[in-house]
Amino acid sequence: MGFSPSTALRAAAAVLLVLGAAACDQGGTGDEAVQLKFFFWGGDKRIELTEKVLDLYHRRHPEISFSVAAQPNSGYFDTLATRIDAGDAPDLFQIDDNYLTEFAQRDYLLDLGAYVADDRIDLTQVSNGLVRYGRVDGEQVGVAAAENTAALVYDKTLLGRLGVDAPTNGMDYPRYLRWAEQVSRKSAGAVAGTTDASGDYKAFWLWLRSQGKEFYAGSALGFTEADATAWFTLWKDARDQGITPPAAVTHEANVGDVTKQPVVTGKAATSFMWSNQLPEMQTRTENELGIVSYPGTESAAWARASMYWSGYRETPHADAVAGVIDFLINDPEAAEILGTERGLAPNLQNRRALEVSLTDPIMKASIAYTNEMSTRYGSAPLPPPKGHGAIRAALVKAAEAAQTGTLTPALAATQFVTEANAALT
């Protein structure tokens, strides 16, 4: 998503508001004043909520102020790495599993293990799987800011109009594609039954796990070229049946922009998304949306951090960073402010309280789905290794070559595996 002028202005306003409060309140506390550089990605709503929650922390701890910067996800990790290398590292920042291992192995990330061990960062109300998913090489380098899981978002209104039953949890791919064929046929081809998910890394990963395999085996690929060929062939067959949108529509969706997802634009009955994206997607369409698990075994899913809070390894304010992280994870008022914008609250007590207090049926549906899936999760894999971002891009590149017919599924698989192995080394 582009960084609109309004977003830029709101990011600047966040800095001024928090720093202004610090200037007014700091004097006379008797405590050493600390200003933490805080960096995250997000749009207007995330900036607004983050600003509010940091202001709350400052009011309770006047000796702690924040210098806040925000930008869109696109280019965020390049900016973060550049700032660190240039000696302008933020003390506390947002990161996700695409780069957690890479940044940890560059010695960028603060080991929070000692703070977790003595409950200065209290994770007793966070599921064990979610806690483990923030560890790299034995160090707790990330604490889940929120939880989400993969979710198939579908158009309830469209299905009702066509007289097609909703998809269900646990459908295998043959059954799912037969279901999608009904949508395409009953709409006379006006709406595709399914998004083409061949370039979606999380769909490929869960498809592999449904077969007892993994995307990664340590720092190597956990699948073969034959597996990738089978995956691309599955989707070629779906395209040949006319149950996916044209390649140009799929290309728009592959960028990840919620506004371009076929279930939002009315070009397909489903989109392969994350559970926390349902509320935002609902605001983009007048049709009612629903949510079920991806095709395949439900236990292929796991407790996933939608993003983490991490600190810079060389920060001079490690104790202050840990205190803010504990607040963001555990404070009930902070949880109420942040809501579900980043995903579901990692603290289960806060999540239950939020679920009761919410009135938005779509947000409640998102929480209910993730809670339901949490009873069926399989074990969490290790966070992806260094090179994962490049491998995701290589998957999209190979899938789009197959979607346009430039490469056969077998040749697309060869290209993908070759580029993925290069990224890992």
C-alpha positions in Angstrom: 0.0 0.0 0.0 1.3 3.5 -0.8 2.2 6.0 1.9 -0.5 8.6 1.4 0.0 12.2 2.4 -2.6 11.7 5.2 -0.7 8.8 6.6 2.6 10.7 6.5 0.9 13.6 8.3 -0.6 11.3 11.0 2.8 9.7 11.5 4.3 13.1 12.1 1.4 14.0 14.4 2.1 10.9 16.4 5.6 12.1 17.1 4.6 15.5 18.0 1.8 14.4 20.3 3.8 11.9 22.3 6.9 14.1 22.5 4.8 17.1 23.5 3.2 15.2 26.3 6.7 14.1 27.5 7.9 17.7 27.5 4.9 18.8 29.7 5.0 15.9 32.2 8.5 14.8 32.6 9.8 17.4 35.1 9.9 16.6 38.7 9.4 12.8 38.5 12.8 12.0 40.1 13.4 9.3 37.6 15.9 9.3 34.8 14.2 10.5 31.6 14.3 8.0 28.7 13.2 8.6 25.2 12.6 5.4 23.2 12.7 5.4 19.4 9.6 3.4 18.3 9.2 2.2 14.7 6.4 0.2 13.0 4.5 -0.2 9.8 0.8 0.4 9.3 -1.8 2.7 7.9 -3.9 5.5 9.4 -5.9 3.4 11.9 -2.8 1.6 13.2 -1.0 4.9 13.7 -4.0 6.3 15.6 -4.3 3.4 17.9 -0.6 3.0 18.5 -0.4 6.7 19.3 -3.2 6.3 21.9 -1.6 3.3 23.6 1.9 4.9 23.8 0.3 8.1 25.2 -1.4 5.9 27.9 2.0 4.4 28.8 3.6 7.8 29.0 0.9 9.1 31.3 1.5 6.2 33.7 5.3 6.4 33.3 6.1 10.1 32.7 9.9 9.4 32.7 9.4 7.4 29.4 8.7 9.3 26.2 8.6 8.1 22.6 10.0 9.3 19.3 7.6 7.5 16.9 8.0 6.8 13.1 5.7 4.8 10.9 5.5 3.8 7.3 3.7 1.3 5.1 4.8 -2.4 5.0 6.3 -1.9 1.5 10.0 -1.0 2.0 9.7 -1.1 5.8 12.4 -3.8 6.4 14.8 -2.0 4.1 14.3 1.2 6.1 14.7 -0.7 9.4 18.0 -2.3 8.3 19.3 1.0 6.9 18.5 2.8 10.1 20.3 0.1 12.2 23.4 0.0 9.9 23.5 3.9 10.0 23.5 4.0 13.8 19.9 5.3 14.0 18.4 2.0 15.2 14.9 2.3 16.9 14.9 0.9 20.4 11.6 -0.9 19.9 10.0 -1.9 16.7 7.6 -4.1 14.9 8.8 -7.2 12.9 7.2 -10.3 11.4 8.2 -13.9 10.8 9.4 -13.1 7.3 12.4 -11.3 8.7 12.7 -12.4 12.4 15.3 -15.0 11.8 17.3 -12.9 9.3 17.4 -9.9 11.7 18.3 -12.1 14.6 21.2 -13.7 12.8 22.4 -10.3 11.8 22.7 -9.6 15.6 20.1 -6.9 15.3 17.6 -8.2 17.9 17.7 -8.0 21.7 17.5 -11.3 23.5 14.4 -10.9 25.8 14.8 -14.3 27.5 16.0 -12.9 30.8 13.0 -10.6 31.0 10.6 -13.5 30.2 12.3 -15.8 32.7 11.7 -13.4 35.6 8.3 -12.2 34.4 9.3 -8.7 33.7 7.8 -9.7 30.4 5.0 -11.9 31.6 3.9 -14.5 29.0 2.0 -16.8 31.3 -1.3 -15.8 29.5 0.2 -16.4 26.0 0.0 -19.8 24.5 3.2 -21.9 24.5 3.2 -22.2 20.7 3.0 -18.5 20.3 5.8 -17.9 22.7 8.0 -20.5 21.0 7.3 -18.9 17.6 9.3 -15.9 18.7 12.5 -17.8 19.4 15.5 -18.0 17.1 18.6 -20.1 17.9 17.4 -20.4 21.5 16.9 -16.7 22.0 13.5 -15.0 22.6 14.0 -12.3 20.1 10.4 -11.5 19.5 7.2 -11.4 21.5 3.9 -11.8 19.7 2.1 -8.5 19.3 -1.0 -10.4 18.1 -2.1 -13.7 16.8 -3.7 -14.7 13.5 -4.0 -17.7 11.3 -4.6 -18.4 7.7 -8.3 -18.0 6.7 -10.3 -18.5 3.5 -12.6 -15.4 3.3 -15.7 -16.0 1.2 -18.7 -14.0 -0.1 -21.8 -15.1 1.8 -24.1 -12.8 -0.1 -22.9 -14.1 -3.5 -23.3 -17.7 -2.5 -26.8 -17.1 -1.2 -27.8 -15.5 -4.5 -26.4 -18.4 -6.4 -27.8 -21.1 -4.1 -24.4 -22.5 -3.3 -23.6 -23.8 0.2 -20.8 -22.1 2.0 -17.4 -23.8 2.1 -16.6 -25.7 5.3 -13.5 -26.2 7.5 -11.4 -29.1 6.5 -12.4 -29.5 2.9 -9.5 -31.2 0.9 -8.4 -29.5 -2.3 -10.3 -31.8 -4.7 -13.6 -31.1 -2.8 -12.8 -27.4 -2.5 -12.2 -27.1 -6.3 -15.4 -29.0 -7.0 -17.2 -26.5 -4.8 -15.5 -23.6 -6.6 -16.6 -25.1 -10.0 -20.2 -24.7 -8.8 -19.8 -21.0 -8.3 -18.2 -20.4 -11.7 -20.9 -22.5 -13.4 -23.9 -21.0 -11.6 -22.6 -17.5 -12.1 -22.1 -18.3 -15.9 -18.5 -17.4 -15.5 -19.2 -13.9 -14.2 -17.5 -14.7 -10.9 -14.6 -17.2 -10.4 -15.1 -19.8 -7.8 -11.7 -19.4 -6.2 -8.8 -17.1 -6.1 -5.7 -18.6 -7.8 -3.5 -19.2 -4.7 -0.5 -20.8 -6.5 1.7 -17.8 -5.6 0.5 -17.6 -1.9 3.3 -18.9 0.3 1.0 -19.6 3.3 -1.4 -21.7 1.1 1.6 -23.7 -0.3 2.9 -24.1 3.3 -0.4 -25.4 4.7 -0.8 -27.7 1.6 2.6 -29.2 2.4 1.8 -29.6 6.1 -1.4 -31.4 5.2 0.8 -34.0 3.6 3.2 -34.3 6.5 5.8 -32.0 5.0 7.2 -28.6 5.8 8.2 -25.5 3.8 11.6 -25.6 5.6 13.8 -28.2 7.2 16.0 -26.0 9.3 17.8 -23.7 6.9 17.0 -25.8 3.9 13.9 -26.4 1.9 11.5 -29.0 3.3 10.0 -29.9 0.0 11.1 -31.1 -3.4 10.8 -29.9 -7.0 8.2 -32.6 -7.5 6.1 -31.1 -4.6 6.3 -27.7 -6.3 5.3 -29.2 -9.6 2.3 -30.9 -8.1 1.3 -27.6 -6.5 1.5 -25.6 -9.7 -0.2 -28.4 -11.6 -3.1 -28.3 -9.1 -3.7 -24.7 -9.9 -3.2 -25.1 -13.7 -6.0 -27.6 -13.7 -8.2 -25.2 -11.8 -7.4 -22.5 -14.4 -8.1 -24.9 -17.2 -11.5 -25.5 -15.7 -12.2 -21.8 -15.7 -12.7 -21.5 -11.9 -10.0 -18.9 -11.2 -9.8 -15.3 -12.3 -7.6 -14.2 -15.2 -3.9 -13.9 -14.6 -4.1 -10.0 -14.5 -6.6 -10.2 -11.6 -4.4 -12.7 -9.8 -1.4 -10.5 -10.2 -3.2 -7.6 -8.5 -4.1 -9.9 -5.6 -0.5 -11.2 -5.3 0.6 -7.7 -4.3 -1.3 -8.2 -1.0 -3.4 -5.1 -1.1 -6.7 -5.9 0.6 -8.5 -3.6 -1.8 -7.4 -5.7 -4.7 -8.5 -9.1 -3.4 -11.0 -10.8 -5.7 -13.5 -11.5 -3.0 -13.6 -7.7 -2.4 -13.7 -6.6 -6.0 -16.4 -9.2 -6.8 -14.2 -11.2 -9.2 -14.0 -14.4 -7.1 -16.0 -16.0 -4.4 -13.0 -16.5 -2.1 -9.6 -15.0 -1.2 -6.8 -16.7 0.8 -6.0 -14.3 3.6 -5.1 -13.9 7.3 -7.9 -14.0 9.9 -7.3 -10.5 11.2 -7.9 -9.1 7.7 -11.6 -10.0 7.7 -12.8 -6.7 9.4 -10.9 -4.5 7.0 -12.1 -6.5 4.0 -15.7 -6.2 5.1 -15.4 -2.4 5.0 -14.5 -2.7 1.3 -17.6 -4.5 0.1 -21.3 -4.3 0.7 -21.7 -8.1 0.5 -21.5 -10.0 3.8 -18.3 -12.0 4.1 -17.6 -15.3 6.0 -14.5 -17.1 7.1 -13.4 -20.8 7.2 -10.0 -22.6 7.2 -7.9 -23.1 4.1 -8.5 -26.3 2.2 -6.6 -29.3 3.7 -6.1 -30.6 7.2 -7.0 -28.1 9.9 -4.1 -29.2 12.0 -1.8 -27.9 9.3 -2.4 -24.4 10.8 -0.5 -23.2 13.9 -0.5 -20.4 16.4 1.2 -17.7 14.4 2.3 -14.2 15.5 0.9 -11.8 13.0 3.8 -9.6 14.0 6.2 -9.3 16.9 7.6 -6.6 19.2 11.4 -6.7 19.2 14.1 -4.5 20.6 17.5 -3.5 19.2 20.3 -5.6 20.6 22.5 -2.6 21.4 19.8 -0.3 22.8 21.0 1.5 25.9 17.4 1.2 27.3 16.8 -2.5 27.3 14.9 -2.4 30.7 12.6 0.3 29.4 12.0 -1.6 26.1 11.0 -4.7 28.1 8.6 -2.7 30.3 6.8 -1.3 27.2 6.6 -4.7 25.6 5.1 -6.2 28.8 2.5 -3.3 28.8 1.6 -3.8 25.2 1.1 -7.5 25.7 -0.6 -7.7 29.1 -2.3 -4.4 30.0 -6.1 -4.7 29.7 -6.6 -1.0 28.8 -3.9 -1.3 26.2 -5.6 -4.4 24.7 -8.9 -2.5 24.5 -7.3 0.4 22.7 -5.4 -1.8 20.2 -8.4 -4.1 19.6 -8.0 -6.5 16.7 -6.2 -4.1 14.3 -2.9 -6.1 14.4 -4.7 -9.4 15.1 -6.1 -11.1 18.2 -4.6 -10.1 21.6 -1.9 -12.6 22.5 -2.9 -12.4 26.2 -5.8 -14.9 26.4 -7.5 -13.1 29.4 -7.5 -9.8 27.5 -8.7 -11.6 24.4 -11.7 -13.1 26.2 -12.6 -9.7 27.7 -12.3 -8.0 24.3 -14.5 -10.7 22.7 -17.3 -10.0 25.3 -17.1 -6.2 24.9 -17.0 -6.1 21.1 -20.2 -5.2 19.3 -18.9 -5.5 15.7 -20.2 -8.9 14.4 -17.3 -9.1 11.9 -14.6 -8.6 14.5 -16.4 -11.1 16.7 -16.4 -13.6 13.8 -12.7 -13.1 13.3 -12.0 -13.8 17.0 -14.4 -16.8 17.1 -12.7 -18.3 14.1 -9.2 -18.0 15.5 -10.3 -19.3 18.9 -12.0 -22.3 17.2 -8.9 -23.0 15.1 -6.7 -22.8 18.2 -8.2 -26.0 19.4 -7.1 -27.7 16.2 -3.6 -26.3 15.7 -0.7 -28.5 14.9 2.7 -27.8 16.4 4.3 -24.5 15.3 7.3 -24.8 13.0 10.4 -22.7 13.6 10.2 -19.1 12.3 11.3 -19.1 8.6 15.0 -18.9 8.0 17.0 -16.0 6.5 16.0 -15.6 2.9 12.3 -16.2 3.4 11.3 -12.8 1.9 13.2 -13.6 -1.3 11.7 -17.1 -1.4 8.2 -15.6 -1.1 9.0 -13.3 -4.1 10.4 -16.3 -6.0 7.2 -18.3 -5.5 5.1 -15.4 -6.8 7.4 -15.0 -9.8 7.2 -18.7 -10.7 3.5 -18.9 -10.1 2.8 -16.0 -12.3 4.9 -17.4 -15.1 2.7 -20.6 -14.9 -0.5 -18.5 -14.7 0.3 -16.7 -17.9 1.5 -19.9 -19.6 5.1 -18.6 -20.0 6.3 -21.7 -18.1 4.8 -25.1 -17.6 4.2 -26.2 -14.0 7.4 -28.3 -14.1 9.5 -25.5 -15.4 8.0 -23.1 -13.0 8.8 -25.5 -10.2 12.4 -25.8 -11.4 12.8 -22.0 -11.5 11.2 -21.6 -8.0 13.3 -24.3 -6.3 16.5 -23.0 -7.9 15.9 -19.4 -6.8 14.7 -20.6 -3.3 17.9 -22.6 -2.8 20.0 -19.6 -3.9 18.2 -17.3 -1.4 18.9 -19.8 1.4 22.7 -19.8 0.7 
